[in-house]
């Protein structure tokens, strides 16, 4: 591995590791329950601490999705004729979808009878990778155009909500509308992450990965900086003018703090153009900074970023178990835990102060860091084929 390749991998791993830390914060906060705010688009009565904790975690899904595409692009071989389908990418997508509805579903519910299935971010990335794998014969430039249309153009369809025929209703729920769709009996699936903008991000990420590995480091950092700055500037323009880019226009008033929160309160489900610009723009700026040199203090982040799926699964189980133990320690009897009444099984009345989220995050990362180091070594050894997908 050349020095430039190692530096490139380090920068991407560090960025991914930072997103993992933020992701743990997001999921640890959900067990606090105290504020009782389920909809991030509702600002009335929300505390500044909760808003900023929620806002910073918005970076997770779009950056993870972009980096998933970049990983495919970085592994592409120059000058090799493209197959009709890229089976490795398709298989990886199928594995992610299978994990979403089995291992990940159980991590959230600790129940085999919870009736609602959640098509969340791992599902969305999985579907997007399948689409990418199926489009290998399409020229890279054409995939970039499709990606841009998916990311930047889907908000033009925000007002379209077809309910018939059923196949169109289902298809649009998967692509663009966040819906709860019935399956059988009392079972249903919630399309938590509509996939249309995620497909676009994976397509753009794959093209970015191909570009990334062929450009000299100095030029690469400059163009990443320009791209990140341009995306951030376009976000400011769109949210200031409210002309396009988000289902929810920013409602401005007399308060500066309130206006900042209104501008940053963009739509996550599905990821609006403003949401993507707000999150991916700064991520590219960080990637440009770390592409020049990754500081020594980022070494733990690099380790975390090398095994993202391992940590995704492990932290979900750890936090859920911690939530159960905290509720028991708070005095709730085991008879109060109902794994059909609440998604986690934890009594709905249980909560803890929001600030306790931070020590819980620290404990989670400390406990999982050594296992992450171990798994990174196992994965690097390529001894087990399954580690290609996990």
N, C-alpha and C positions, 0 to 999 in steps of 0.2 A: 504494500500500500504506500503510495507516494505521500510526501508531506502535505501537498495541497489536498489530496483526497481525504487524508486524516483530518485536516483542519475543517474541510467542508462537512464531513460527517460530524465532527465535534460541534460545530455551530448549530446544525440542525438538531442534534441530540439535546443540546443545552436548551434550545427553544422548546422542544417537546417536553423536556423535564420540567421547565418552568410552568408549562400549561398543566402538567400533571399535578403539581403542587396546588395550583389554583383550582383544579378539578376536585381535589380532596377537600379544599375549603368549601366549595359549593355543596358537596354531598354531606359534609359534616354539619353545615348550617341547616340542612333540611331536617335533621333530627332535633334541632333546638325547638322547633314548632311554636315557641312562645309568641312571636309577633303575629302568627296566623295569616300571613300574606301569601296567597297562592298564585295570584296573577301579577307578574312583574310590570304589567302595563297600567296598574292602578297605583297612582302616586299619593292619593289622599290618605293622610294618616300614617304614612310610612316614615320610619326613623331614618335620619341620614346614614347611620351606621349600617342598617339593613340594606338601604339602597346601594351604597358603595360596595358592600360585600356581594350583593347580587350582581351589580354591574361588572365588577372585575372578572367574575366568573363567566361572563358572556364570551370571553376570548377562547374558551375551551373548544367548543364544538366546531366553529369555522376554522380555527388553526389546526386542530387535529385532522379535519377533512382535507384541507389544503396539503398538509404534510403527508397524508396517505397517498395522494396523487404524486407528490414530489418523490416519494420513495420508489414508486414505479418508474418514474422518469429517470431517476438516478441510476437505476439498474438496467435501463435499456442499453443495448449495444449498438454503437454507430456502424453504419454500413451493412448491417445484417438485414436481409429482406424480412419484412414483417409478415407473420402468419395471419391467416384470416381471423383467427381468434387467439387471444392470449390466455391459455388455459390456467396458468399459474395465478393470474390476476382474478379470473373468474372463480377459481376454486377458493382463493382467499376471501372473496366476497361472500361465497356460499357458506364458508366456515363462520364468518362474522354474523351472518343472519341466523345460522343455527345456534350460535352462542347467545344471541340476543333473546331468543325465545325459550332457552333452556337454562343454562348456567347463570346468565345475567338476570333473567326473570326470577329465578329462585333466590338470588342474592338480595333482591329488593323485597321479596315477599316471605321468604322462609316458609313457603306453603306450596303444596301441590294442588290446592283446590281454589286458589285465588282466581276469580273468573275473568279478570281483565288482563289481556296481553298488551304489552307496551312496545310499539315500534319506535325505538329511541335512536340515539346517535349512532350506535354501533350498527344497527339495522340500516340506517341511512348511508353510512360509509360502505357497508357491504353491497347494497344495491348499486351505489355509484361505481364501485370497483367492477362489478359485473358489466355495467354499461361500458366502462372504459375498456374492459377486456374484449367486448364484442365489437368495438370500433377501431381495432388495430389497423385495418386496411384503409381506414379513412385518413387522409393526410393530416399531419400535425396542425397545419394552419387551419384546416377545416374544423378540427376538434376545438381549437382555440375559439373560433367564431361561435360554435355551438355552446361552449362553456360561457362565453360572454353573454350570449342571448339568455341562457338559463339564469345566470346570476343577476344581470342588469335588466332583463326584460320581463321577468315573471311578475313584477309588481303591476304591470299593465293589466294583468288578469285578476287582480285582487277582488274585483266586484263580481266575478263569475263564480257561481256556486250551483253547478248542475246537480239535480237530484234524480233525474231519470234520463235514460234507462239505467238500471242498476249497475251495469258494467262501467258506464261513464262516471257514475257517482263514486264507485269504488276507486276507479283509476285516478280521478281528480283528488280524492282524499289521500291517496298515496303520494301523488305528485305535488299537491299544492295546498289542500284544505286540511287543517287539523280536525279530525273527526273521530268519533267512536262508532265503529262499524260492528254490527251484530254478526256472530259466527253461528253458534248452535246453542240451544238452551239459554242459559244465562251468560254464556261465554261471549266475549267481544274483544276486539282489538282496537287500540287507540293509536292513530297515526301521529304520535307525538312530534316526530320530525319529518314533515313532508320533504320529499327527496329532490325536487327539481333544482333548487339552488345548490344542494349538496353535490349533485351530479356535475353541475357547472364548476364548482370548486375543485373537484377531483380532476376534471378535464384540464382546467387551467393549471392545477398543481403539477400534473404530469408533464405538461409543456414547460413549466418553470423548471422542473427537475432536469429535463433534457438540456435546456439552456444553461442551467446552473453548472453542469459538469463540463461544459465546453468553453466557458468564458474565463479569461484570466482573472485571478483574484482581485486585482485592483479595479478592473472594469466592473466586475461583478458587484462589489460593494457599492460602487457609485450608482449603478443602475437600480440596485435594490433600494438604496436610499431615495433615489428620485421617485421610484414607483410607490414606496411607502408614503412619501410626502405628498405625492399627487393624490393618492387615495384618501389620505386624511383631509386634504384641502377640499376635495370634492364632497366628502362627508359634511364638512362645515357649510358648504354652499347649499347642499340639498336640504339640510335641516334648518338652515336660516331662512331659506325661501319657501320651504314646504311645497315645492312644485312637483316633486316625484321622489320615489325611492322608498316609501314606507306606507304601510296601511294606516298607521296612526300618525297624524300630523302632530307636530310639537305645539303645545298650547302654552304660549308665553304670557307672563304677567309682569308685575312690578319687582318681584324678588329675583336678584341675580342668582342666588343658589337654586331657587326653584326653576329658573330658566335653564340653567346648566343641566339639572336633572331631567327636565322636559326634553331637551335636545338629545341627551344620551339615552333616553328611554325608547329605544328602537325595538322593532318587532323581531322576535327570535323564532317564532313558529308560524310559517316558514321563515327562514333567514332572509330578511329584506335586503335590498341593495344597500341601504344606509347601515344596517347591522353589519354587513360584510365589510364595507368601507371602514367603519368605526373600529373593527377588530383586526382585520387582516393588514390594514395600513400600518398601524404601530408594530405589528408582528414583523413585517418586512423591515422596518427600521431597526428593530432589535437584531434581526438576522444579519443585516448589513453591518451592524456594530460588531457582532460576535464573529462574523465571517473574517474580519481582519485579524482578530485575536480573541480567543476565549480566555478570560481571566482565570486564575487558579481557583478562585472561590466558587466557580461554576462547576467544578469537578463532580460534586454530588448530583447536580442537576443533569449532567451528562450521563451518569449511571442510571438515573431514573428514566431518562429519555431513550435509553437503549432497549428497555423492556416495557413499552407502554401498555400492551394488552395484559401482560402478567400483573402489572400494578393496577390496572383498571379492575380486573376481577378481584384481586386480593383486597383492595381497599373497600370495595362494596361489602364483602363479607365481614371484614374487620369492623367497619363502622356500624353495620347492622347489629353485630354481636355486642359491640360497645353500647349501642342504644338500649338493647334489651337489659344489659347489666346495670346501666344507669337507672333505668326505670325500676328494676328490682331493688337497687340500693335506695331509691327514693321512697320505698315502702309499698309499692304496688304488689299485691299477691299474684302468683302465677295464674290464678283463675281469672284475673282481669285481662290477660293477654288473649286476644281473639284474632286469629290469623285469617278469618273471613270478614271481619268487620272493618279492619284497617289494613292498609297495604303492607305495613311492617309487622303487624301483630301487636305493636306497642299500644297501650291505652291512649286513646285520643286526648285525654286530659293531661298527659305527661308533657312537661317542657322543662327546659333549663335556660338560664340567662344566655343571651346571644354571645356575650364575650367569652363564654366557656368553649365556644367553637374553636377558638385559636389554640388553647392547650390541647384540645382533642386532635386537631390537625397535626400539631407537633408530635404527639404520642404516636399517631398513626404512621407518620413518615419515619420516625425513629425505629418503630417496630418492624416496618416493612423494608427498611433500607438494606439490611443484611441479606434477607431473602432475594431482594432485587439484584444485589451483587452476585449472589450465587447463580441466579437464573441467567444473568448476563454472560457469565462464564460458560454455562451449559449451552446457551444459544450460540455463542461464538465458536464453540467446538464443533458445531454442526453434526453432533453425534446422533441426534434424534430428528427425523424429518418433520415431526409435528411442530418443532420450534420455528419453522419457517412461517407458520401461521399464527403463533402465539408469541 
